[in-house]
Amino acid sequence: MKTRFLTNGLALSTLLVASTYAFADHQGAGGGREITVMSRNLYVGFDQTAVVAGVISGIPAQIIQSVSAAYAQVLANQFPKRAEALADEIARTQPLLIGVQEAALFRTGPFDSFSPSPTPAVQVEFDYLELLLQALAARGLDYEAVVINEVFDAEFPGVTPRGKRIRATG
């Protein structure tokens, strides 16, 4: 039996529908009536207010500095290691449904600063959801994304260790 994975927010109606489906699936497998649910904030990895302030300033150097600092924080927070720890917790508790918030997707692209039509950042650097799903699969756990609610998709110039443009989606 596949366990259902609910991601990016626990909208009540979505949770009820998914729970009903999972409950029926669970009951068909001869299981008990208990439905276990876990919710975790994956933490996007940086202080978003500093980036917003940099962007609102409209000052190119301030935008680049705030975005670069944010990406440095993402790297320092080492989500791949955190995904492994979360996968261990999930393996221990075996929830039927998992709600995760701030499952960010970071992509990079050519640093073309503030050109009117920049080349989109498409090189995936960190896909938090995919990293978590891979860590779960490595433990023999079969979870899948059921609902993904994308709240933002923003791209600004910043300096990564490889001198790239930064795009964050979550």
N, C-alpha and C positions, 0 to 999 in steps of 0.2 A: 504494500500500500504506500502510495506517495503521501508525504506530509505536505500540506499547503503552506506557502510562505507569503505572508502579507507584508508589504514593504511601504515605507514612506508615509507614515501617519496611520492612525487607527480611526478612520471615519466610521461612525457607529453603524450606518446602514451597510457599508461594505463588510464590516466585521460580522454583523448579524448574518448576512447572506453567506459569507465564507464559512462562518461557524456552522450554519445549518447544513451546508454542503459537506463540510468536513465531518460533522456529527453523523450524517447519514452514511458517509463512506466508512467511518470508524465503526458504526454499528454493524454494517454489512460484514465487516471482518471479524465479528464476534467479540468486539471489545466492550469495555464498560461504558457508562454514560458520562464519564468525566472528560471535559475538554480542557486541555491546558493551553494557556496563552502566555507568551513572553513579549515584552516590549523593551527595546533598547535604543537609546540615542547613540548613533555611531560617532557623533561629533565631527562636523565638517573639517575641523582641524585648524581654524584660524579665527581671529577676531574680525567679524564681518563689519562692525561699526567703523573700524579704521579704514577699510577699503571704501565703504560708502562715503566717508568724509573725504577721502582722497579724490574719488570720482566727482563728488559734488563741487569740490574746489575748482574743477575745470583746469587746473594747472598741470600740464603734462608731466613735469618732473615729480610732482606730488602723487599723481596717479601711478606712475611707474614705480615709485618708491613704496607706496602702500600695497600695491599688488605683489611686488617682489617680496616684501616682508611677509605678506600673507602666505605666499607659496613656500617660503622658507619655514614658516610655522607648520604647514602641512607636512613637509618633509621631516621635520623634527618630531612630529607626533607619531610617526611610524605606523600608519594604519595597517599595513600587512601583518605586523606583530600583534596589533590589537585584534585583528580579525581571527588570528589563531587562538588567542585567549577566549574570545567570544564563542568560537566554534567548540572549544573544550567545555565551556559552560553549557552550551546547547546540547552537546553530547551527553552530559551528566543529567540534564533535566528533561530532555526529549519533549519539548512542547509541540503541540499539534499545529499551532499558529504562532508566527513571530511577526511582530510589527517593528520595523526599524525606521528611525527618523534620521535625517541628514546623511542619507546614503549617496554621497557626492560622486561625481564623475569629473575628473580633471583631465583635460587634454591640452596639448601644447602645439604650437605651430610657428611659422617663421616670424621673427620679430620685425614687423613692418610699421611699428609705432602707430601713428595716428593717420595713416593714409585713408582716403575716402572709401576705398573698397579693399580692406585688408584680406589677405589669404586666411581663410578660416583655420583655426586650430583643430586638427582632427587626430593627432597622434595621442592615443590613450596612454596616460601616465599612471593614473590610479582610478579604478572603477570599484568603489567600495562594495557595492552589491556583488559584483562578480568575484572579488577577492574573498568575501564571506562565503559565497556559494561554493567556491573551490575548496576552501578550508573545511566546509561541511562535507563535501564529497570525499575528501581525503580521509575522513573519519567514517566513511560508509553511510553517511546520512543523505537522504534523498529529499531535499527541499527544492522548491521552485518559486519563482516570483509569480504572484497572482495579480497584484495590483501595484502599479508604479505611478505615483502622482508627482510629476515633475513640476516643481514650484518656480524654479528660475533657471536661466541659461544666460550667462554673462561672459563676455570676453573683453579683456583689456590687456594692453601691453605691460609686461613685467619682465624681469630678468630672472630666468631659471638658471640652474647650474650649467645648462647647455645653451643659454641665451635664446630662449624661446618666448613666444606670445602665450598667454595663459587663458584658458577657458574653463569655467566651472559650471557644472550643471547639477542640480539637486532638487 
